[in-house]
Amino acid sequence: MEKRYIEFIQDVLITIHQNIHELEDRKSFAEPEELTHIEAKLLAYKEMLSIIKVSADEFKLPKEDIGI
């Protein structure tokens, strides 16, 4: 079961990274009124990654194994 948890965490991290890259790409051709929304979403995704990293440290998880 532990392997499934790692796969789940890796899938979540991959999705977050993909969303960050997609939003960064969209910034270059976004309308001015969209930029605030895009920046807010980017900030939220980056904060989520930061929280996951801190939590992994607190639980002494091998970050390399889960893809952080």
C-alpha positions in Angstrom: 0.0 0.0 0.0 2.9 2.4 0.7 3.8 2.3 -3.0 0.3 3.5 -3.9 0.6 6.4 -1.5 3.9 7.4 -3.1 2.3 7.1 -6.6 -0.6 9.3 -5.4 1.7 12.0 -4.0 3.8 11.9 -7.1 0.7 12.3 -9.3 -0.5 15.3 -7.2 3.0 16.9 -7.5 3.1 16.3 -11.2 -0.3 17.9 -11.6 0.7 20.9 -9.6 3.9 21.4 -11.6 2.0 21.0 -14.9 -0.5 23.6 -13.8 2.3 26.0 -12.8 3.9 25.7 -16.2 0.6 26.1 -18.0 -0.2 29.3 -16.1 3.3 30.7 -16.7 2.9 30.1 -20.4 -0.6 31.7 -20.4 0.9 34.8 -18.7 2.7 35.7 -21.8 -0.4 36.1 -23.9 -3.1 36.8 -21.3 -5.3 39.8 -21.3 -4.5 42.4 -18.7 -7.6 41.6 -16.7 -6.6 37.9 -16.5 -3.1 38.6 -15.1 -4.2 39.1 -11.5 -6.2 35.8 -11.6 -3.2 34.0 -13.1 -0.8 35.4 -10.6 -3.1 34.5 -7.7 -3.3 30.9 -9.0 0.4 30.7 -9.4 1.0 31.9 -5.9 -1.5 29.4 -4.5 0.2 26.5 -6.4 3.6 27.5 -5.3 2.4 27.8 -1.7 1.0 24.3 -1.9 4.4 23.0 -3.0 6.0 24.8 -0.1 3.6 23.3 2.4 4.1 19.8 1.0 7.9 20.2 1.3 7.7 21.5 4.9 5.3 18.7 5.8 7.6 16.1 4.2 10.5 17.4 6.3 8.4 17.3 9.4 7.4 13.7 8.8 11.0 12.9 7.8 9.9 11.5 4.4 12.5 10.9 1.7 11.7 13.8 -0.6 13.6 12.4 -3.5 11.5 9.2 -3.4 8.3 11.1 -3.7 9.5 13.6 -6.2 9.9 16.8 -4.2 
